[in-house]
Amino acid sequence: MSINGVNNSNPLLNGLTAAAQEIFDVSRWRAEARLPDAIKVAIDSATDATDPDPAGVSGVGVIITGSVAMVGAARTLFGRDPQ
């Protein structure tokens, strides 16, 4: 598991970064400047499974959460209406 954040000028990210680094190994936390970059890093990390399922089921995924604006921006990146 890795945790990726987006530095979107939200002061809460600094606190989240510090908390995540206390809980998780520092090598598993990354903050990206742009949402598309954070999503790409998360997808790459999730698909780098070291023990793939022979049936082709990876059991990995990416969860995008945050403010309504952040989730709307992510939906737009995937070609969906922000709603």
N, C-alpha and C positions, 0 to 999 in steps of 0.2 A: 504494500500500500504506500502511496505517496500522496502528498498534499500540495496542491498548487494554488497560488493566490494571484490576484490581479491587483496591481498597485494603481487604483483608480482615484487617487487623491483622497481616499477615505482614511481619516486618522485612526479608525479602528483596526486597519490592517496591521499597523505597527504592533498593537497589543496582541492581535491574533498570531502574528509571526513569532513574537516572544513566547506566547503560550504553546504554540505548536512545537517550537524548538526545545521546550522543556519536556514535552511529552514524547515527541518522536525524535529519532536520530536526525540531526541537522541535514544530513545528506538526502533526507526524504522530503524536505520542504523547499519549495522554490516560489518566488514571487516574480511574476512577469509584468512588464509594463503595459502590455496590450492583451485584451481578452482572447483574440484569435491565437496569440502565442501561448497563452496559458492552456487553452483547449488542446492545441497541438501537443504540448509537452505532456498533458494528462493522457491523451490518447496513446502517444508513443510509450509512455510508462505502463499503461494498462495492457498494451498489446505485446510488451516485452516479457511475456510469460516464460519462465524458465522450465516449467513442467506442463507443456500443453496437453490437453485431453486428446487421446487418439481418435475419439469420435468427432473431433473438430469443435467441441463446445469449450469455449475458453473460460467461462465463469467470471469474466472480468468486465468492468464497465467504468464509465465516467459519470459522476453526478455533478451537475452544475447548479449551484444554489447561491443565494445572496439576496440583494435587494430586488424589487420588482423591475427596476431599470436594468440590472445586470442580467436577470433571467430573460427579459425581453430582448436585450441585445444578443444573447446567446441564441434565442429562437430565430432571430433575424439572420444570424450567421449560418444557420442550418436551413434557411429558406422558408421559414415558417413566419406567419404573422406574429408580431410581438404580443398581441392581445393584452 
